[in-house]
Amino acid sequence: MTTKQKKIGYVNDDYRVWLRVIVNVGGRPLALETKPGVFAHGAVDPASLLLAEHIRAGEGDVVVHLNCGNGLLGSALLTAGQAARVILADRNVLAVEATSRTLDANGFSAGDVYFGHGRDALPPDVMANIVAIRIPQEKLALTQLLHHAFTILEPGGQCYVAGATNEGAKSAAQIMEGMFGNATTIATDSGHRLIRANRTSAPAGMPDPDDDGFAERAVVLRGVPYTFFARPGVFSRDHVDEATQLLVEHMDVRERDRVLDLGCGYGVLGIVAGSTATQHAVTMLDVDSEAVRSAIRSAHAAGLGNARVLASDVAAEVLDEQFDLVVTNPPFHIGKSTDLNVPIQFIHDAWTVLAPGGRLNLVANRTLPYEGAIKYLFRNITKVHDGRRFKVLSAVKDG
C-alpha cells in the first residue's frame, strides 16, 4: 500500500477509531468522543455549543435533548451540577454511541441515552422542565420534534432550538411561534441561532405534526408494482431518487443470492433485490432509526416478511457474516458537509462481508471518486452505466 493510496482515500484504517476532543464550555473543559461518520466530526458544531453555553437548569429539573448529536449539552449540564436528570435521544445509532462515550469520558453514566426519533424513543412517563432540540435536516421532522417537546414539557417549561440559518432556524422560530405562542432568539454565533419558547397552553390551530408520518409511494420497478413507506428525514422520502432507480435497473441479482442492502433508506434496493433472490432473507442496514422503521414497513408491504432490517454503522452489525451481493447507494453527506470517509467505508465493509466471488453493485454521483477504492480492494471494476449525472459500478471479490 503506497502513501499515495492512503492519501486519496483508498483505505480507511481509522474509520472505527474513536478520538477524544477537549472543548471549553463556560470555562470548563469537556471531553467529546468522535469518529468519522459522527455529525460535526473534526469540528465543534456551533449550534450544539450555543445550547451548551446558554441553557441553565435548576437543581431539580429534568432536561431532555432531542437530536442530541455527540452529547455536548448533556455533559455540560452534568459537569456544572445542573439538573436532576438529563435524558438524551437521537435517531442516528452512531450519535447514540458518541453520546454514551462522551458521557462516560466525562465521568457520567450513559443510562439515559436512547435511540430513536424524539418522544418515540423515550420512556412513556417522561415529563421535562427543559427540552432542547438541535435542528434536524427536514422541516417535518423538526415540526414533529417541536410537537413532542410541547407534549412532554411541564407547564412553564422551556423549549430551546438551535441551528444554522441555512438549516431552517428562521423557519423553526415561525413554527415555535405558532405552536407555543411565543419564540425569542436569545443568542447567535457563526450564522447559527438559539431560539427559546415558553410552554403555556396550546394555542388554537396548533399545527398537525403528522406523527404517523409515513409517506406512501407507489412505483413500478423492473415491471413490478411496489409500495414504499418513508418517515420524515429519510433520504428522498417523497420519491424514489434517480440514482436508486438506475441501480435497480442494473442490479445483477440471482435467485440464490444472500443480499445485503447497505444504507438501505426505506428499502428500495433491498426489497427489489429480495423479490428476486428468494432463497434467502434479504438483510438491510441503516444508521437511522426512521429508515429502519420505514424499511420494515416497506418490506412487509412487499410480502418480504422475513426481511432483516438492522440499525448499523455501515456494516458493523454483520461483519462476521457473508453475502453474495451487496447493493448500495452510499451517502456522502453528514449534515450539510461532504464526508467521503463514509462511502469509502461502505466499499471496505462490502468487500469484508462478500463471500469469494461475491458482487458489489454501487451507484454514485458521476463526479465522486470511488473507482480507486473499489479497484484497490476488488482488483477489478466495471462501469455498468455512465450517465450525465450518475454512474453504476460493479466489482467481484476474488475467489
Secondary structure as GFF3:
##gff-version 3
##sequence-region A 1 399
A	DSSP	alpha_helix	3	7	.	.	.	ID=ss1
A	DSSP	beta_strand	19	25	.	.	.	ID=ss2
A	DSSP	beta_strand	28	34	.	.	.	ID=ss3
A	DSSP	alpha_helix	46	54	.	.	.	ID=ss4
A	DSSP	beta_strand	62	66	.	.	.	ID=ss5
A	DSSP	alpha_helix	72	79	.	.	.	ID=ss6
A	DSSP	beta_strand	85	90	.	.	.	ID=ss7
A	DSSP	alpha_helix	93	105	.	.	.	ID=ss8
A	DSSP	beta_strand	113	115	.	.	.	ID=ss9
A	DSSP	three_ten_helix	118	121	.	.	.	ID=ss10
A	DSSP	beta_strand	128	134	.	.	.	ID=ss11
A	DSSP	alpha_helix	139	152	.	.	.	ID=ss12
A	DSSP	beta_strand	153	164	.	.	.	ID=ss13
A	DSSP	three_ten_helix	165	167	.	.	.	ID=ss14
A	DSSP	alpha_helix	169	180	.	.	.	ID=ss15
A	DSSP	beta_strand	184	189	.	.	.	ID=ss16
A	DSSP	beta_strand	192	198	.	.	.	ID=ss17
A	DSSP	beta_strand	215	221	.	.	.	ID=ss18
A	DSSP	beta_strand	224	230	.	.	.	ID=ss19
A	DSSP	alpha_helix	242	250	.	.	.	ID=ss20
A	DSSP	beta_strand	259	262	.	.	.	ID=ss21
A	DSSP	alpha_helix	268	276	.	.	.	ID=ss22
A	DSSP	beta_strand	283	286	.	.	.	ID=ss23
A	DSSP	alpha_helix	289	301	.	.	.	ID=ss24
A	DSSP	beta_strand	308	311	.	.	.	ID=ss25
A	DSSP	three_ten_helix	316	318	.	.	.	ID=ss26
A	DSSP	beta_strand	323	328	.	.	.	ID=ss27
A	DSSP	beta_strand	333	334	.	.	.	ID=ss28
A	DSSP	beta_strand	337	338	.	.	.	ID=ss29
A	DSSP	alpha_helix	341	353	.	.	.	ID=ss30
A	DSSP	beta_strand	354	365	.	.	.	ID=ss31
A	DSSP	alpha_helix	371	378	.	.	.	ID=ss32
A	DSSP	beta_strand	382	386	.	.	.	ID=ss33
A	DSSP	beta_strand	390	396	.	.	.	ID=ss34
###
